[in-house]
Amino acid sequence: MNDRTENLLLALPGILLLALAFLFPIGQMLILSVSGPDGFTLAPFARFLSDPYYMGVLWRTVRLSLIITIICAVIGFPLAYIMTKVGPRLRLWLVIMIILPLMTSVVIRTFGWMVMLSRSGIIPQILRDFDLVGRNFALMQTETAIVIGMVQVLLPFMTLSILGVLTRVDGRLEEAARTMGCSFLQTVRTVVLPLSLPGLVAGSLLCFTLSASSFVTPNLLGGSRIQVLAASIYRSVTSAPDWPFASAQAVILFVGILLVLIPYMKLTGGKNG
Amino acid sequence: MNAKLGLSVVSLAALLGSTAIAQANSLTINSFGGAYETAHRECVISPFEKETGATVNVVTAYSADAFAQVRAQKDAPQFDVIHFSGGQEIVAAAEGLLSPIDDTKLTNAADLYDFAKAKLAAGEGPAYSIAAIGLVYNTEALAEKPTKWTDLLKPELSEGLVLTDISNGYGMLGFLMLNQVQGGDLTNIQPGLDAVKSLLDAGALVVATSPEIQQEFAQNGALIAPYASDYAFTLRNAGLPSGFQAGEEGTPASFITANLVAGRDNADLALKFIDMTISADAQACFANALRYTPTNSKTELAPEVAADVAYGEAAVAGLLRFDPTVIEANRSAWVEQWNRTIAQ
């Protein structure tokens, strides 16, 4: 047995699992999305791309994913930066605070938001008490609710991605910048931010792909009136039932996410992938 | 090394053997979650396990999801008995996913009303309960009791009105009735869609599942929802002041059926389960627990329970049933139109 076969044998279970659980179903989905009653057809795709309603669903999915990613970055970066600056004990507590929500199911956390955002929930109540909104104001079943919920769900991914890179940045670089006469903000802009870019990009990609394909949170917080692509696929499978069209939508989502990933791979040249 | 290998092979074989035996004496079914599943266990599942010594694995899945699963598993079915509440059995039987039932094998079949066992030979399982769709309302907050379907359109109720998505079987029936009182029918659902649109603009909500209705009544001041009679009882049990009123224009009925999935190898045990489901005892138990209308003519109900359901041959005959085949044929187009109507 030479090294190569040994390596191959070791990799075999993983490859088999991938093939069975991932490649095979994806292949089936691709086939289903182009199979009509009389052979090959692109009708489901044409139907999606020519319909303002579905293009609206696609656009909403992309738009919300971008907003969620940006908010996660804006909150996550300072958080990660602070975590590299504090002492080890406090850092441990901060890490625990960030990881703790990941221990509860997304569904449970989403239900928590449903309680807080509903018509009689605490957040609309407070806004009403200050007379900022009308009597029937509710955040539930709005895009805002989806954004709030998704940011809370995805923030750990962003923060931890940036933290992983920032902890490896040499603190003396910042000190050097400060002695050269940079203000704090200049140091962050010219030294810390460029060096943490790989983490920021990785975190953003994680957030974007996860929110573009997320189903539970948008469905529960947005309700059936605010459709995102994953929920639309689900409806096409279960309530319409129109599987070829559902597959076509899934392929569009898949390709869309792939399009976002490719420039990233080109950008980083596989260095940090 | 070899001895170890041999041992593990033997133990693996033993393990596989034991699961195979377990399989032969177990059933996999779906139930609808929540209070329904609790009653389902009490009325059918537990007595069945006690009587036969078999184990029943329950998968929680609403009709549409359950149908999607059965369809996906066509080549290797995982369910023995599948329960539908939205007429899915008609399509499933037509697609050959369900097995025809020989009514001589069901000891209780003779006692069922005719409509509940009309299509056994075609593969559509017997209806073991009927849900009547009408107006579920908050008895304390509403000054005057709603009596008609058109009451849903009153402007003062709009902000407290909860509509259910038509991907839900009861939601579909409630919508079709609203459509009918607006002058539409099964060939034209536009009047209903227009009504829904204006209701939503006036502040009504759309929810997708029944627990969300309960949430709206419990926390968000919901006043009225077109839904099933059993649900008013569920809300009452949850401590909410709610009542059910059949609309004057008619009461759409939803049949809940127990179906035999084709291509499984313990059909006899599954048939025994279905037989128990349609027995007078099980149906009385369902009516007591959830206020479902029984389909077994021998079912005995206490007066206070009978008051909440359609009881007896004459009462049952008064229910109206939208043709499930027409609903199925149009489902995907309607869902599409509905989604567009409610989209913001």
Interface residues (C-beta under 8 A of the other chain):
Chain A: Y53 G56 M114 V115 S118 R119 S120 G121 N136 A138 Q141 N219 G223 S224 R225 I226 Q227 S232 R235 V237 T238 S239 A240 P241 D242
Chain B: A64 D65 F67 A68 R71 E159 D165 I166 S167 L200 G203 L205 V206 V207 A208 Q215 Q219 N220 G221 R331 S332 V335 E336 N339 R340 I342 A343 Q344
